[in-house]
């Protein structure tokens, strides 16, 4: 992949990962489990990308966290808040609108 394409991919991934995380957290999950699930879906994400995102989402009250210390290894679980659900809905609406516009443009250019 050339550097210009890589730059665009990075920008696109930043927004996509935020929506993806907000969608996944309808069920509480801990960070590494999220990384593993995302990778199993065929999308590559690094832990050093996910954890700062989770902290930023939590700082803005879109995500909440709690520690589970019931096992030998404590785990921090994350879940979506009502504000996060509202944000997710708005972001998905934007995503759908953008997708609709792009599909329309692509369809129109095929007939030219």
C-alpha distances in whole Angstrom, upper triangle without the diagonal:
4,7,8,6,6,10,11,10,12,15,15,15,18,20,19,20,24,25,24,26,29,29,29,32,34,35,35,33,32,29,28,29,27,24,25,25,22,20,23,22,18,17,15,18,19,23,22,21,23,26,26,25,28,30,30,30,34,35,34,37,34,34,37,37,40,40,41,43,45,43,43,40,40,37,36,36,34,35,35,38,39,37,34,35,36,33,31,33,32,28,28,30,28,25,27,28,24,24,27,26,23,24,27,25,23,26,28,25,26,29,29
4,6,5,6,9,10,11,12,15,16,16,19,21,21,22,25,26,26,28,30,31,31,34,36,38,38,35,34,31,30,32,29,26,28,28,25,23,26,25,21,19,18,20,21,24,23,22,25,28,27,26,30,31,30,31,35,35,35,37,35,35,38,38,41,42,43,45,47,46,45,42,42,39,38,37,36,37,36,39,40,38,35,36,37,33,32,34,33,29,29,31,28,26,28,29,25,25,28,26,23,25,27,25,23,27,28,25,26,29,29
4,6,5,6,9,10,10,13,14,15,17,19,20,21,23,25,25,27,29,30,30,33,36,37,37,34,33,30,29,31,28,25,27,28,25,23,26,25,22,20,18,19,19,23,21,20,23,25,24,24,27,29,28,29,32,32,32,35,33,33,36,37,39,40,42,44,46,45,44,41,40,37,36,36,34,35,35,37,39,37,34,35,35,32,31,33,31,28,29,30,27,25,28,28,25,25,28,27,24,26,28,26,25,28,29,27,28,31,31
4,5,5,7,9,10,11,13,14,16,18,19,20,22,24,24,26,28,29,30,32,35,37,37,34,34,30,30,32,29,26,28,29,25,24,27,26,23,20,19,20,21,24,23,21,23,26,25,24,28,29,27,28,32,32,32,34,32,33,36,37,40,41,43,45,47,46,46,42,41,38,37,36,34,35,34,36,38,35,32,34,34,30,29,31,29,26,27,28,25,23,26,26,22,22,25,23,20,23,25,23,22,25,26,24,25,28,28
4,5,5,6,9,10,11,12,14,16,16,18,20,22,22,24,26,27,27,30,32,34,34,32,32,29,28,29,26,24,26,26,22,21,24,22,19,17,17,18,19,23,22,19,22,25,24,23,26,28,27,27,31,31,31,33,31,31,35,35,38,39,41,43,45,44,44,41,40,37,35,35,33,33,32,35,36,34,31,32,32,28,27,29,27,24,24,26,23,21,23,23,20,19,23,21,18,20,23,21,19,23,24,22,23,26,26
4,5,5,6,9,10,10,12,15,15,16,19,20,20,22,24,25,26,28,31,32,32,30,29,25,25,27,24,21,23,24,20,19,22,21,18,15,14,15,16,19,18,16,19,22,21,20,24,25,24,25,28,29,29,31,29,29,32,32,35,36,38,40,42,41,41,37,37,34,32,32,30,31,30,33,34,32,29,30,31,27,26,28,27,23,24,26,23,21,24,24,21,21,24,23,20,23,25,23,22,26,27,25,26,30,29
4,5,5,6,9,10,11,13,15,16,18,19,20,21,24,25,26,28,30,32,32,30,29,26,26,27,24,22,25,25,21,21,24,23,20,17,16,16,17,20,18,16,18,21,20,19,22,24,22,23,27,27,27,29,27,28,31,32,35,36,38,40,42,41,41,38,37,34,32,32,29,30,29,32,33,31,28,29,29,26,25,27,25,22,23,25,22,20,23,23,20,20,24,23,20,23,25,23,22,26,27,25,27,30,30
4,5,5,6,9,10,12,12,14,16,17,18,20,22,23,24,26,29,31,31,29,29,26,26,27,24,22,24,24,20,21,23,21,19,16,16,16,18,21,20,17,19,22,21,19,22,24,22,23,26,27,26,29,26,27,30,31,35,36,38,41,43,42,42,38,37,34,32,31,29,29,28,30,31,29,26,27,27,24,23,24,23,19,20,22,19,17,19,20,16,17,20,19,16,19,21,19,19,22,24,22,24,27,27
4,5,5,6,9,10,10,12,14,16,16,18,20,21,21,24,26,28,28,26,26,23,23,24,21,19,21,21,17,17,20,18,15,12,12,13,15,18,17,14,16,20,19,17,21,23,21,22,25,26,25,27,25,25,29,29,32,34,35,38,40,39,39,35,35,31,30,29,27,27,26,29,30,28,25,26,26,23,21,23,22,19,19,21,18,16,19,20,16,16,20,19,17,19,22,20,19,23,25,23,24,28,28
4,6,5,6,9,10,10,13,15,15,16,19,20,21,22,25,27,27,25,24,21,21,23,19,17,20,20,16,17,20,18,16,13,12,11,13,15,14,11,14,17,16,14,18,20,18,19,22,23,23,25,23,23,26,27,30,31,33,35,38,37,37,33,32,29,27,27,24,25,24,27,28,26,23,25,25,22,20,23,22,18,19,22,19,17,20,21,18,18,22,22,19,22,25,23,23,26,28,26,28,31,31
4,5,5,7,9,10,12,14,15,16,18,19,21,22,25,27,27,25,25,22,23,24,21,19,22,22,18,19,22,20,18,15,14,14,15,18,16,13,15,18,16,14,18,19,17,18,21,22,21,23,21,22,25,27,30,32,34,36,39,38,38,35,33,30,28,27,24,25,24,26,27,24,21,23,23,19,19,21,19,16,17,19,16,14,18,18,15,16,20,19,17,20,23,21,21,25,26,25,27,30,30
4,5,6,6,9,11,11,12,15,16,17,18,21,23,25,25,24,24,22,22,23,19,18,21,20,16,17,20,18,16,13,13,13,15,18,18,14,15,18,17,15,18,20,18,18,22,23,21,23,21,22,25,26,30,31,33,36,38,37,38,35,33,30,28,26,24,24,22,24,25,23,20,21,21,18,17,19,17,14,14,16,14,11,15,16,12,13,17,16,14,17,20,19,18,22,23,23,24,27,28
4,6,5,6,9,10,10,12,14,15,16,18,21,22,23,21,21,18,19,19,16,14,17,16,13,14,17,15,13,10,10,9,12,14,14,11,12,15,15,12,15,18,16,16,20,21,20,22,19,19,23,24,27,28,30,33,35,34,35,31,30,26,24,23,21,21,20,23,24,22,19,20,21,18,16,18,18,14,15,17,15,13,16,18,15,15,19,19,17,19,22,22,21,24,26,26,27,30,31
4,6,6,7,9,10,11,13,15,16,17,20,22,22,20,20,17,18,19,16,15,18,18,14,16,19,17,16,13,12,10,12,14,13,9,10,13,12,9,13,15,13,13,17,17,17,19,17,17,20,21,25,26,28,31,34,33,34,30,28,25,23,22,19,20,18,21,22,20,17,19,19,16,15,17,16,13,14,17,15,13,17,18,16,17,20,20,19,21,24,24,24,27,29,28,29,33,33
4,5,5,7,9,10,11,13,15,16,18,21,21,20,21,18,20,20,17,16,19,18,15,17,20,17,17,14,14,13,15,16,16,12,12,15,14,11,13,16,13,13,16,17,16,18,15,16,20,21,25,27,29,32,34,34,35,32,30,26,23,22,19,19,17,19,20,18,15,16,16,13,11,14,13,9,11,13,11,10,13,15,13,14,17,18,17,19,22,22,22,25,26,26,28,31,32
4,5,5,6,9,10,11,12,14,17,19,19,18,19,17,18,18,15,14,17,15,12,14,16,14,14,11,12,11,14,16,16,13,12,15,15,12,14,17,15,14,17,19,18,19,16,16,20,21,25,27,28,31,33,33,34,30,29,25,23,21,18,18,16,19,20,18,15,16,16,13,11,14,13,10,10,13,12,9,12,14,13,13,16,17,16,18,21,21,21,24,26,26,27,30,31
4,5,5,6,9,10,10,12,15,17,17,15,16,13,15,15,11,11,14,13,10,12,15,13,13,10,10,8,11,12,13,9,8,12,12,9,10,14,13,12,15,17,16,17,14,14,17,18,21,23,25,28,30,29,30,27,25,22,19,18,15,15,14,17,19,18,14,15,17,14,12,15,15,11,12,16,15,12,16,18,16,16,20,21,20,22,25,25,25,27,29,29,30,34,35
4,5,5,6,9,10,11,13,16,16,15,16,14,16,16,12,13,16,15,12,15,18,16,16,13,14,12,14,14,14,11,9,12,11,7,9,12,10,9,12,14,13,14,11,11,15,16,20,22,24,27,29,29,30,27,25,21,19,17,14,13,12,14,16,14,11,12,13,10,9,12,12,9,11,14,13,12,15,17,16,17,20,21,21,23,25,26,26,28,30,31,32,35,36
4,6,5,6,9,10,12,15,16,15,17,16,18,17,13,14,17,15,12,16,17,15,16,13,15,14,16,17,18,14,12,15,15,11,12,15,13,11,14,16,15,15,11,12,16,18,21,23,25,28,30,30,32,29,27,23,20,18,15,14,12,14,15,14,10,10,12,9,6,9,10,7,7,11,11,9,12,15,14,14,17,19,19,20,23,24,24,26,28,29,30,33,34
4,6,5,6,9,11,13,14,13,15,13,15,14,10,11,13,11,9,12,14,11,13,10,12,11,14,15,16,13,11,14,15,11,12,15,15,12,15,18,17,17,13,13,16,17,20,22,23,27,28,28,29,26,25,21,19,16,14,13,12,15,16,16,12,12,14,12,9,12,13,10,10,14,14,12,14,17,16,16,19,21,20,21,24,25,25,27,30,30,31,34,35
4,5,5,6,9,11,11,10,11,10,12,12,8,10,13,11,9,13,14,13,15,12,13,11,13,13,14,12,9,11,12,9,8,12,12,9,12,15,14,14,11,10,12,13,17,18,20,23,25,25,26,23,21,17,15,13,10,10,9,12,14,14,10,11,14,12,9,13,14,12,12,16,16,15,17,20,19,19,22,24,24,25,28,29,29,31,33,34,34,37,39
4,6,5,7,10,11,11,13,13,16,14,11,14,16,14,13,16,18,16,18,15,17,15,17,16,18,15,12,13,14,11,10,13,12,9,11,14,13,12,8,8,11,13,16,19,20,24,26,26,28,25,23,19,16,14,10,8,7,9,11,11,7,7,10,8,6,10,11,10,10,14,14,14,16,18,19,19,22,24,24,25,27,29,29,31,33,34,35,37,39
4,6,6,9,11,12,14,14,16,14,11,14,15,12,12,15,16,14,16,15,17,15,18,18,20,17,14,16,17,14,13,16,16,13,15,18,16,15,12,11,14,16,18,21,22,25,26,27,29,26,24,20,18,15,12,10,8,11,13,13,9,8,11,10,7,9,12,11,10,13,15,13,15,18,18,18,20,23,23,23,26,28,27,29,32,33,33,36,38
4,6,7,8,8,11,11,13,11,8,11,12,9,9,13,13,12,15,13,15,14,16,16,18,16,13,14,16,14,12,16,16,13,15,18,17,16,13,11,13,14,16,18,19,22,23,23,25,23,21,17,15,12,10,9,9,12,14,15,11,11,14,14,11,13,16,14,13,17,18,16,18,21,21,21,23,26,25,26,29,30,30,32,34,35,35,38,40
4,5,5,7,9,10,13,11,9,12,14,12,12,16,16,15,18,17,18,16,18,16,18,16,13,14,16,13,11,14,15,11,12,16,15,13,10,8,10,11,13,15,16,20,21,21,24,21,19,15,13,10,7,5,5,9,12,13,9,9,13,13,11,13,16,15,15,18,19,18,20,23,24,23,26,28,28,29,32,33,33,35,37,38,39,41,43
4,6,9,12,14,16,14,12,16,17,14,15,18,18,17,20,19,21,19,21,20,22,20,17,17,19,16,14,17,18,14,14,18,17,15,12,10,11,13,15,17,18,21,22,23,26,23,21,18,15,12,9,6,6,9,10,12,10,8,12,13,11,12,16,15,15,18,20,19,20,23,24,24,26,28,29,29,32,33,33,35,37,39,39,42,44
4,6,10,12,14,12,11,15,15,13,14,18,17,17,20,19,21,19,21,19,22,20,17,17,20,17,15,17,19,16,15,19,19,17,14,12,12,12,13,15,15,18,19,19,22,20,18,15,13,10,9,6,8,11,13,15,13,12,16,16,14,16,19,19,18,21,23,22,23,26,27,26,29,31,31,32,34,36,36,37,40,41,41,44,46
4,7,10,12,10,10,14,14,13,15,18,18,18,21,20,21,19,19,17,20,19,15,15,17,16,13,15,17,14,13,17,18,15,13,10,9,9,9,11,11,15,16,16,19,17,15,11,10,6,5,5,8,11,14,16,13,13,17,17,16,18,21,20,20,23,25,24,25,28,29,29,31,34,33,34,37,38,38,40,43,43,44,47,48
4,7,9,6,7,10,11,10,12,15,15,16,19,17,18,16,16,14,17,16,13,13,16,14,11,14,16,14,14,17,18,17,15,11,11,9,10,11,11,14,15,15,17,15,13,9,8,5,5,7,10,13,17,18,15,16,19,19,17,20,22,21,21,24,25,24,26,29,29,29,31,34,33,34,37,38,38,39,42,43,43,46,48
4,6,6,6,9,10,11,12,15,16,17,19,18,17,15,14,12,14,15,11,10,14,13,10,13,15,14,13,17,18,17,16,12,11,9,9,9,10,12,14,13,15,12,10,6,6,4,6,9,12,15,19,20,17,18,22,21,19,22,24,23,23,27,27,26,28,31,31,30,33,35,35,36,39,40,39,41,44,44,45,48,49
4,5,5,6,9,10,11,12,14,16,17,15,14,11,11,8,11,11,8,7,11,11,8,11,14,13,13,16,18,17,16,12,13,11,12,12,13,15,17,16,17,13,12,8,7,7,8,11,13,17,20,20,17,19,22,20,19,22,24,22,22,26,26,25,27,30,29,29,32,34,33,34,37,38,37,40,42,42,43,46,47
4,5,5,6,9,10,11,12,14,16,14,13,11,10,7,11,12,9,9,13,13,12,14,17,17,17,20,21,21,19,16,16,14,15,14,14,16,17,16,16,13,12,9,10,10,11,14,17,20,23,24,20,22,25,24,22,25,27,24,25,28,28,26,29,32,31,30,33,35,34,35,38,39,38,40,43,43,43,46,48
4,5,5,6,9,10,10,12,14,14,13,12,12,10,14,14,11,12,16,15,13,16,19,17,18,21,22,21,19,16,16,14,15,14,14,16,17,16,17,14,14,10,11,10,11,13,15,19,22,23,20,21,24,23,20,24,26,24,23,27,28,25,27,31,30,29,32,34,33,34,37,38,37,39,42,42,42,45,47
4,5,5,6,9,10,11,13,11,11,9,11,9,13,12,9,10,13,12,11,14,16,15,16,19,20,19,17,14,15,14,15,16,16,19,20,19,20,17,16,12,12,10,10,11,13,17,20,20,17,18,21,20,17,20,22,20,20,23,24,22,24,27,26,25,29,31,29,30,34,34,34,36,39,39,39,42,44
4,6,5,6,9,10,11,9,8,6,7,7,10,10,8,10,13,12,12,15,17,16,17,20,21,21,19,17,18,16,18,18,18,21,22,20,21,18,17,14,14,13,13,15,17,20,23,23,20,21,24,22,19,23,24,21,21,25,25,22,25,28,27,26,29,31,29,30,34,34,33,35,38,38,38,41,43
4,6,5,6,9,10,10,9,9,10,10,14,13,11,13,17,16,15,18,20,20,21,24,25,24,22,19,20,19,20,19,19,21,22,20,20,18,18,15,15,14,15,17,19,22,25,26,22,23,26,24,22,25,26,24,23,27,27,24,26,30,28,27,30,32,31,31,35,35,34,36,39,39,39,42,44
4,5,5,6,9,9,10,10,12,12,16,15,12,15,18,16,15,19,21,19,20,24,24,23,21,18,19,19,20,20,20,22,23,21,22,20,20,16,16,15,14,15,17,21,23,24,20,20,23,22,19,22,24,21,20,24,25,22,23,27,26,25,28,30,28,29,32,33,32,34,37,37,37,40,42
4,5,5,7,6,7,7,10,11,14,13,11,14,16,14,14,18,19,18,20,23,23,23,20,18,20,19,21,22,22,24,25,24,25,22,22,18,18,16,15,16,17,21,23,23,19,19,22,20,18,20,22,19,18,22,22,19,21,24,23,22,25,27,25,26,29,30,29,31,34,34,34,37,39
4,5,5,5,5,7,9,11,14,13,12,15,18,17,17,20,21,21,22,25,26,26,23,21,23,22,24,24,24,26,27,25,26,23,23,20,20,19,18,19,21,24,27,27,23,23,26,24,21,24,25,22,21,25,25,22,24,27,25,24,27,29,27,27,31,31,29,32,35,34,34,37,39
4,5,7,9,11,13,14,18,17,15,18,21,20,19,23,24,23,25,28,28,28,25,23,24,23,25,25,24,27,27,25,26,23,24,21,21,19,19,20,21,25,27,28,24,24,27,25,22,25,27,24,22,26,26,23,24,28,26,24,27,30,28,28,31,32,30,32,35,35,34,38,40
4,6,9,11,14,16,19,17,16,19,21,19,19,23,24,22,24,27,27,27,24,22,24,24,26,26,26,29,29,27,29,26,26,23,22,20,20,20,20,24,26,26,23,22,25,23,20,22,24,21,19,22,23,19,21,24,23,21,24,26,24,24,28,28,27,28,32,31,31,34,36
4,6,10,13,15,18,16,16,19,21,20,20,24,24,23,26,28,28,29,25,24,26,26,28,28,28,31,31,30,30,28,28,25,24,23,22,22,23,27,28,28,25,24,27,25,22,24,25,22,20,24,23,20,21,24,23,21,24,26,23,23,27,27,25,27,31,30,29,33,35
4,7,10,13,15,13,13,16,18,16,17,21,21,20,23,25,25,26,23,22,24,24,26,27,27,30,31,29,30,27,27,23,23,21,20,21,21,24,26,26,22,22,25,22,19,22,23,19,18,22,21,18,20,23,21,19,23,24,22,22,26,26,25,27,30,29,29,33,34
4,7,10,12,10,11,14,16,15,16,19,20,20,22,24,25,26,23,22,24,23,26,26,26,29,30,28,29,25,25,22,22,21,20,21,22,25,28,27,23,24,26,24,21,24,25,21,21,24,23,20,23,25,23,22,25,27,24,25,29,29,27,30,32,31,32,35,36
4,7,9,7,7,11,12,11,13,16,16,17,19,21,22,23,20,19,21,20,23,23,24,26,28,26,27,23,23,19,19,18,17,19,20,23,25,25,21,22,24,22,20,23,23,20,20,24,23,20,23,25,23,23,26,28,25,27,30,30,29,32,34,33,34,37,38
4,5,5,6,9,11,11,13,15,16,17,19,20,22,23,21,19,21,20,22,22,23,25,27,25,25,21,21,18,17,18,17,20,21,24,27,26,22,24,26,23,22,25,26,22,23,27,25,23,26,28,26,26,30,31,29,30,34,33,32,35,37,37,37,41,42
4,5,5,6,9,10,10,12,14,15,16,18,20,21,19,17,18,17,19,18,19,21,23,22,22,18,17,15,14,15,14,17,19,22,25,24,21,23,26,23,22,25,26,23,24,27,27,25,28,30,28,28,32,33,31,33,36,36,35,38,40,40,40,44,45
4,6,6,7,9,11,11,13,15,16,17,19,21,20,18,19,18,20,20,21,23,26,24,24,20,19,17,16,17,16,19,20,23,26,25,22,24,26,23,22,26,26,23,25,28,27,25,28,30,28,29,32,33,31,33,37,36,35,38,41,40,41,44,45
4,6,6,7,9,11,11,13,15,16,17,19,17,16,18,17,20,21,23,25,27,26,26,22,21,18,16,17,16,18,18,21,24,22,19,21,23,20,19,23,23,20,21,24,23,21,25,27,25,25,29,29,28,30,33,32,32,35,37,36,37,41,41
4,6,5,6,9,10,11,12,14,16,17,15,13,15,14,17,17,19,22,24,23,24,20,18,15,13,13,12,14,15,18,21,20,16,19,21,18,17,21,21,18,20,23,22,20,24,26,24,25,28,29,28,30,33,33,32,35,37,37,38,41,42
4,5,5,6,9,10,10,12,14,15,14,12,13,12,14,15,17,19,22,21,22,18,16,13,11,12,11,14,15,17,21,20,17,19,22,19,18,22,23,20,22,25,24,23,27,29,27,28,31,32,31,33,36,36,36,39,41,41,42,45,46
4,5,5,6,9,10,10,12,14,14,12,14,13,16,17,20,22,25,25,25,21,19,16,14,15,13,15,16,18,21,19,16,20,21,18,18,22,22,19,22,25,23,23,26,28,26,27,31,31,30,33,35,35,35,38,40,40,41,44,45
4,5,5,6,8,10,11,12,11,10,13,13,16,18,20,23,26,26,26,23,20,17,14,14,12,13,13,15,18,16,13,16,18,15,15,18,18,16,18,21,20,19,22,24,23,24,27,28,27,29,32,32,32,35,37,37,38,41,42
4,5,5,6,9,10,10,9,7,9,9,12,14,17,20,22,22,23,20,17,14,11,11,8,10,10,13,16,15,12,15,17,14,14,18,19,17,18,22,21,20,24,26,25,26,29,30,29,31,34,34,35,37,39,39,41,44,45
4,5,5,6,9,10,10,8,9,9,12,14,17,20,23,23,24,20,18,15,11,12,10,12,12,14,17,15,13,17,18,16,17,20,20,19,21,24,23,23,26,28,27,28,32,32,32,34,37,37,37,40,42,42,43,46,47
4,5,5,6,9,9,9,11,12,15,18,21,23,26,27,28,24,21,18,15,15,12,13,13,14,16,14,12,16,16,14,15,18,18,16,19,22,21,21,24,25,25,26,29,30,30,32,34,34,35,38,39,39,41,44,45
4,5,5,6,5,6,8,10,14,17,20,23,25,26,27,24,21,18,14,13,10,10,9,10,13,10,8,12,13,11,11,15,15,14,16,19,18,19,22,23,23,24,27,28,28,30,33,33,34,36,38,38,40,43,44
4,5,5,6,5,6,7,11,14,17,20,23,24,25,22,19,16,12,12,9,9,9,9,12,11,9,13,14,13,14,17,18,17,19,22,22,22,25,27,27,28,31,32,32,34,36,37,37,40,42,42,44,46,47
4,5,8,8,9,10,14,16,20,22,25,27,28,25,21,19,15,15,12,13,12,12,14,12,11,15,16,14,16,19,19,18,21,23,23,23,27,28,28,29,32,33,33,35,37,38,39,41,43,43,45,48,48
4,6,8,10,12,16,19,22,25,28,29,30,27,24,21,18,17,14,13,11,10,12,9,9,13,13,11,13,16,15,15,18,20,20,21,24,25,25,27,29,30,30,33,35,35,36,39,40,41,43,45,46
4,5,7,10,13,17,20,23,25,27,29,26,23,20,16,15,12,11,9,7,9,7,7,11,11,11,13,15,16,16,18,20,21,22,24,26,26,28,30,31,32,34,36,37,38,40,41,42,44,46,47
4,7,10,14,17,20,23,25,27,29,26,23,20,16,14,10,9,6,5,7,5,4,8,9,8,9,12,13,13,15,17,18,18,21,22,23,24,27,28,29,30,32,33,34,36,38,39,41,43,44
4,7,10,14,16,20,22,23,25,22,19,16,12,10,7,6,4,5,9,8,6,9,11,11,11,14,16,15,17,19,20,20,23,25,25,26,29,30,30,32,34,35,36,38,40,41,42,45,46
4,7,11,13,17,19,20,22,20,16,14,10,8,6,5,6,6,10,10,9,12,14,14,15,18,19,19,20,23,24,24,26,28,29,30,32,34,34,36,38,39,40,42,44,45,46,48,50
4,7,10,13,15,17,19,16,13,10,6,5,4,6,9,10,14,14,13,15,18,17,17,21,22,22,23,26,27,26,29,31,31,32,35,36,36,38,40,41,42,44,46,47,48,50,52
4,7,10,12,14,16,14,10,8,6,5,7,9,12,13,16,17,16,18,21,21,21,24,26,25,26,29,30,30,32,35,35,35,38,40,40,41,44,45,45,47,49,50,51,54,55
4,6,9,11,12,10,7,6,4,6,9,12,15,16,20,21,19,21,24,24,24,27,29,28,29,32,33,32,35,37,37,38,41,42,42,43,46,47,47,49,52,52,53,56,57
4,6,7,10,9,6,5,6,7,11,13,17,18,22,23,22,23,26,26,26,29,31,30,31,34,35,34,36,39,39,39,42,44,43,44,47,49,48,50,53,53,54,57,58
4,5,7,7,4,7,9,11,14,17,20,22,25,27,25,27,30,30,29,32,34,33,34,37,38,37,40,43,42,42,45,47,47,48,51,52,51,53,56,57,57,60,62
4,7,8,7,9,11,12,16,18,22,23,26,28,27,28,31,32,31,33,36,35,35,39,40,39,41,44,44,44,46,49,48,49,52,53,53,54,57,58,58,61,63
4,5,6,8,12,13,17,19,23,25,28,30,28,29,33,33,32,35,37,36,36,39,40,39,41,44,44,44,46,49,48,49,52,53,52,54,57,57,57,60,62
4,6,9,13,15,19,22,25,28,31,33,31,32,35,35,34,37,39,38,38,42,42,41,43,46,46,45,48,50,49,50,53,54,53,56,58,58,59,62,64
4,6,10,12,16,19,23,25,29,30,28,29,33,32,31,34,36,35,35,39,39,38,40,43,43,42,45,47,46,47,50,51,50,52,55,55,56,59,60
4,7,10,13,16,20,22,26,27,25,27,30,29,28,32,34,32,33,36,37,36,38,41,41,40,44,45,45,46,49,50,49,51,54,54,55,58,59
4,6,10,13,17,19,23,24,21,23,26,26,25,28,30,28,29,33,33,32,34,37,37,37,40,42,41,42,45,46,45,48,50,50,51,54,56
4,7,10,14,16,19,20,18,20,23,22,22,25,27,25,26,30,30,29,32,35,34,34,37,39,39,40,43,44,43,46,48,48,49,52,54
4,7,10,13,17,18,15,17,20,20,19,22,24,23,24,27,28,27,29,32,32,32,35,37,36,37,40,42,41,43,46,46,47,50,52
4,7,10,13,14,12,13,17,16,15,18,20,19,20,23,24,24,26,29,29,29,32,34,33,34,37,38,38,40,43,43,44,47,49
4,7,10,11,9,10,14,14,13,16,18,17,18,21,22,22,24,26,27,27,30,32,32,33,36,37,37,39,41,42,43,46,47
4,7,8,6,7,10,10,9,12,14,14,15,18,19,19,21,23,24,25,27,29,29,31,33,34,35,37,39,40,41,43,45
4,5,5,6,9,10,10,12,14,15,16,18,20,20,22,24,25,26,28,30,31,32,34,36,37,38,40,42,43,45,47
4,5,5,6,9,10,11,13,14,15,17,19,20,21,23,24,26,27,29,30,31,33,35,36,37,39,41,42,44,46
4,5,5,6,9,10,11,12,14,15,17,18,20,21,23,24,26,27,29,30,32,33,35,36,38,39,41,43,44
4,5,5,6,9,10,10,12,14,15,16,18,20,21,22,24,26,26,28,30,31,32,34,36,37,38,41,42
4,5,5,6,9,10,10,12,14,15,16,18,20,21,22,24,25,27,28,30,31,32,34,36,37,39,41
4,5,5,6,9,10,11,13,14,15,17,19,20,21,23,25,26,27,29,30,32,33,35,36,38,40
4,5,5,6,9,10,11,12,14,15,16,18,20,21,22,24,26,27,28,30,32,33,35,37,38
4,5,5,6,8,10,10,12,14,15,16,18,20,21,22,24,26,26,28,30,31,33,35,36
4,6,5,6,9,10,10,12,14,15,16,18,20,21,22,24,26,27,29,30,32,34,35
4,5,5,6,9,10,11,12,14,15,17,18,20,21,23,24,26,27,29,31,32,34
4,5,5,6,9,10,11,12,14,15,16,18,20,21,22,24,26,27,29,31,32
4,5,5,6,8,10,10,12,14,15,16,18,20,21,22,24,26,27,29,31
4,5,5,6,9,10,11,12,14,15,17,18,20,21,23,24,26,28,29
4,5,5,6,9,10,11,12,14,15,17,18,20,21,23,24,26,28
4,6,5,6,9,10,11,12,14,15,16,18,20,21,23,25,26
4,5,5,6,9,10,10,12,14,15,16,18,20,21,23,25
4,5,5,6,9,10,11,12,14,15,17,19,20,22,23
4,5,5,6,9,10,11,12,14,15,17,18,21,22
4,5,5,6,9,10,10,12,14,15,17,19,20
4,6,5,6,9,10,11,12,14,16,17,19
4,5,5,6,9,10,11,12,14,16,17
4,5,5,6,9,10,11,12,15,16
4,5,5,6,9,10,11,13,15
4,5,5,6,9,10,11,13
4,5,5,6,9,10,11
4,5,5,6,9,10
4,6,5,7,9
4,5,6,7
4,5,5
4,6
4
